[in-house]
Amino acid sequence: MSTEAAPAAETDLPTDPPTEPCSVVWCGGRPHVLEAGAVRPRWVGTDGRGRPETLSTAQLRRRGWSHRRAAGRRRSR
């Protein structure tokens, strides 16, 4: 196994969320949509109890985000 493959894979992951309005990302197993407000953009989604939640881009980065839903976060009903 080559040791050069690991660093290349790490650089493929985006570090900043998208900036286009209506972009969707996953954070904490839930979708969040970018709203372009008059003052500054915000990410809108729901918390673990289904209540509305807004996050700044910095908060989204700290919590971790992805373009795809993590397979391990799915709940069976």
C-alpha positions in Angstrom: 0.0 0.0 0.0 1.3 3.4 -0.9 1.8 6.1 1.8 1.2 8.8 -0.8 -2.5 7.9 -1.2 -3.6 9.0 2.3 -2.6 12.7 2.1 -4.3 13.0 -1.3 -7.5 11.6 0.0 -7.5 14.1 2.9 -7.1 17.1 0.6 -10.2 16.0 -1.4 -12.5 16.8 1.5 -13.8 20.4 1.4 -13.0 22.6 4.4 -15.5 25.4 3.8 -19.2 24.9 3.2 -20.7 26.1 -0.1 -21.7 29.7 -0.4 -24.4 29.4 -3.0 -27.9 30.2 -1.6 -30.2 27.1 -1.3 -27.1 24.8 -0.9 -27.8 21.8 1.2 -25.3 20.1 3.6 -25.5 17.5 6.3 -24.6 18.3 9.9 -25.2 16.0 12.8 -27.2 13.7 10.6 -29.7 16.4 9.6 -29.9 18.6 6.4 -29.2 22.3 6.6 -30.0 24.8 3.9 -28.1 28.0 3.3 -30.4 31.1 3.4 -29.1 34.3 2.0 -30.2 36.9 4.4 -30.0 40.7 4.1 -27.3 40.9 6.8 -25.4 37.6 6.5 -26.1 34.1 5.3 -27.2 31.4 7.8 -27.7 27.7 7.7 -31.2 26.6 8.6 -32.2 23.1 9.8 -33.6 21.3 12.8 -32.1 20.1 16.0 -32.4 16.6 17.5 -35.9 17.3 18.6 -37.1 18.7 15.3 -37.0 22.3 16.5 -35.8 25.0 14.0 -32.1 25.7 14.3 -29.9 28.3 12.6 -26.1 28.0 12.4 -23.5 30.4 11.2 -20.9 29.1 8.8 -18.3 29.0 11.6 -20.6 26.9 13.8 -21.2 24.6 10.9 -17.5 24.1 10.4 -16.9 23.4 14.2 -19.7 20.8 14.3 -18.6 19.1 11.1 -20.5 19.0 7.9 -20.7 16.9 4.7 -22.3 17.0 1.3 -23.7 13.5 2.0 -25.6 12.0 4.9 -23.3 9.8 7.0 -24.4 6.1 6.7 -23.8 5.5 10.4 -26.2 8.2 11.5 -29.4 6.5 10.1 -32.0 5.5 12.6 -34.2 2.5 12.0 -37.8 2.8 12.9 
